[in-house]
Each structure stands twice: as structure tokens, then as C-alpha cells.
Amino acid sequence: PRFSDFAMQGVCFGHMIPSYALPYIKKDIFKEAVEKTPNCTAVVIHKKSRENESSIDEVSEWARDMGLEIIM
């Protein structure tokens, strides 16, 4: 699904990280983004981002470690 589809369902977004930036995101920055988003329960990964498969795997692992749901 597209981000606008989620928004129309009432899903709120905190931080958005563009796919081109994924290879440069470090765990501490990811953790800070999650912690600064009130009531964060999930990470949404857009299918276009899968071009950076290794970065997606890393972010997914961090999200799981923090107890977050991963939505693709």
C-alpha cells in the first residue's frame, strides 16, 4: 500500500526516511527517531525501498529488537 492509503485509514506517521538515505541510517539515529515519535508501534517500509535490501534487513532487525511491527 501507498503511504496515502495508510493515512486515509487514520494511520499517523512520525518520521519518514527516504529510500536513498537508508544506507546511511545508523542504529542510534533510527532509535532516536522511534523514541521521539509518541506511541510508535510500527515501521512501514514501502515496496519501492526494497532496492536497498540489505539496508531494509538491517532496519527491520532494529525494529524487531525494539518490539515494533514491520509493515511492508
ZADO-1210 file (C-alpha; in nm, 4 decimals, padded with zeros to 6 digits):
<atoms>
<atom x="00.0000" y="00.0000" z="00.0000" code="PRO" pos="1"/>
<atom x="00.0970" y="00.3591" z="-00.0515" code="ARG" pos="2"/>
<atom x="00.1550" y="00.5952" z="00.2393" code="PHE" pos="3"/>
<atom x="-00.1528" y="00.7957" z="00.1405" code="SER" pos="4"/>
<atom x="-00.3629" y="00.4773" z="00.1674" code="ASP" pos="5"/>
<atom x="-00.2437" y="00.4302" z="00.5247" code="PHE" pos="6"/>
<atom x="-00.3093" y="00.7963" z="00.6064" code="ALA" pos="7"/>
<atom x="-00.6657" y="00.7685" z="00.4760" code="MET" pos="8"/>
<atom x="-00.7146" y="00.4781" z="00.7176" code="GLN" pos="9"/>
<atom x="-00.6157" y="00.7043" z="01.0062" code="GLY" pos="10"/>
<atom x="-00.2556" y="00.5879" z="01.0428" code="VAL" pos="11"/>
<atom x="-00.0295" y="00.8667" z="01.1709" code="CYS" pos="12"/>
<atom x="00.3314" y="00.8953" z="01.0607" code="PHE" pos="13"/>
<atom x="00.6147" y="01.0251" z="01.2737" code="GLY" pos="14"/>
<atom x="00.9412" y="01.0215" z="01.0836" code="HIS" pos="15"/>
<atom x="00.9851" y="00.9365" z="00.7185" code="MET" pos="16"/>
<atom x="01.3227" y="00.8213" z="00.5911" code="ILE" pos="17"/>
<atom x="01.3605" y="00.8312" z="00.2126" code="PRO" pos="18"/>
<atom x="01.4881" y="00.5166" z="00.0445" code="SER" pos="19"/>
<atom x="01.8022" y="00.6914" z="-00.0832" code="TYR" pos="20"/>
<atom x="01.9019" y="00.7660" z="00.2786" code="ALA" pos="21"/>
<atom x="01.8547" y="00.4115" z="00.4124" code="LEU" pos="22"/>
<atom x="02.2157" y="00.3014" z="00.3540" code="PRO" pos="23"/>
<atom x="02.3336" y="00.5927" z="00.5701" code="TYR" pos="24"/>
<atom x="02.0983" y="00.5461" z="00.8666" code="ILE" pos="25"/>
<atom x="02.2707" y="00.4165" z="01.1774" code="LYS" pos="26"/>
<atom x="02.1043" y="00.2321" z="01.4633" code="LYS" pos="27"/>
<atom x="02.1307" y="00.5257" z="01.7053" code="ASP" pos="28"/>
<atom x="01.9577" y="00.7608" z="01.4581" code="ILE" pos="29"/>
<atom x="01.6831" y="00.5044" z="01.3941" code="PHE" pos="30"/>
<atom x="01.6343" y="00.4538" z="01.7683" code="LYS" pos="31"/>
<atom x="01.6170" y="00.8297" z="01.8259" code="GLU" pos="32"/>
<atom x="01.3520" y="00.8703" z="01.5533" code="ALA" pos="33"/>
<atom x="01.1415" y="00.5942" z="01.7099" code="VAL" pos="34"/>
<atom x="01.1794" y="00.7319" z="02.0626" code="GLU" pos="35"/>
<atom x="01.0801" y="01.0829" z="01.9503" code="LYS" pos="36"/>
<atom x="00.7620" y="00.9530" z="01.7874" code="THR" pos="37"/>
<atom x="00.4875" y="00.9296" z="02.0522" code="PRO" pos="38"/>
<atom x="00.3163" y="00.5896" z="02.0704" code="ASN" pos="39"/>
<atom x="00.5259" y="00.4422" z="01.7897" code="CYS" pos="40"/>
<atom x="00.4146" y="00.0826" z="01.7332" code="THR" pos="41"/>
<atom x="00.5243" y="00.0009" z="01.3786" code="ALA" pos="42"/>
<atom x="00.7642" y="00.0698" z="01.0941" code="VAL" pos="43"/>
<atom x="00.6199" y="00.0974" z="00.7437" code="VAL" pos="44"/>
<atom x="00.8576" y="00.0037" z="00.4629" code="ILE" pos="45"/>
<atom x="00.7402" y="00.0993" z="00.1164" code="HIS" pos="46"/>
<atom x="00.7923" y="-00.1623" z="-00.1527" code="LYS" pos="47"/>
<atom x="00.9990" y="00.0797" z="-00.3640" code="LYS" pos="48"/>
<atom x="01.2533" y="00.0864" z="-00.0810" code="SER" pos="49"/>
<atom x="01.3355" y="-00.2786" z="-00.1399" code="ARG" pos="50"/>
<atom x="01.6031" y="-00.1698" z="-00.3857" code="GLU" pos="51"/>
<atom x="01.8168" y="-00.1340" z="-00.0714" code="ASN" pos="52"/>
<atom x="01.7523" y="-00.4887" z="00.0514" code="GLU" pos="53"/>
<atom x="02.0497" y="-00.5059" z="00.2899" code="SER" pos="54"/>
<atom x="01.9526" y="-00.1743" z="00.4493" code="SER" pos="55"/>
<atom x="01.5916" y="-00.2920" z="00.4799" code="ILE" pos="56"/>
<atom x="01.7070" y="-00.6097" z="00.6552" code="ASP" pos="57"/>
<atom x="01.9119" y="-00.4048" z="00.8993" code="GLU" pos="58"/>
<atom x="01.6305" y="-00.1585" z="00.9772" code="VAL" pos="59"/>
<atom x="01.3853" y="-00.4481" z="01.0135" code="SER" pos="60"/>
<atom x="01.6150" y="-00.6147" z="01.2655" code="GLU" pos="61"/>
<atom x="01.6414" y="-00.2917" z="01.4666" code="TRP" pos="62"/>
<atom x="01.2618" y="-00.2539" z="01.4601" code="ALA" pos="63"/>
<atom x="01.2091" y="-00.6123" z="01.5803" code="ARG" pos="64"/>
<atom x="01.4640" y="-00.5572" z="01.8580" code="ASP" pos="65"/>
<atom x="01.2546" y="-00.2590" z="01.9715" code="MET" pos="66"/>
<atom x="00.9320" y="-00.4623" z="01.9612" code="GLY" pos="67"/>
<atom x="00.7885" y="-00.2781" z="01.6618" code="LEU" pos="68"/>
<atom x="00.5624" y="-00.4279" z="01.3976" code="GLU" pos="69"/>
<atom x="00.7033" y="-00.4226" z="01.0443" code="ILE" pos="70"/>
<atom x="00.4533" y="-00.3403" z="00.7709" code="ILE" pos="71"/>
<atom x="00.5540" y="-00.3867" z="00.4066" code="MET" pos="72"/>
</atoms>
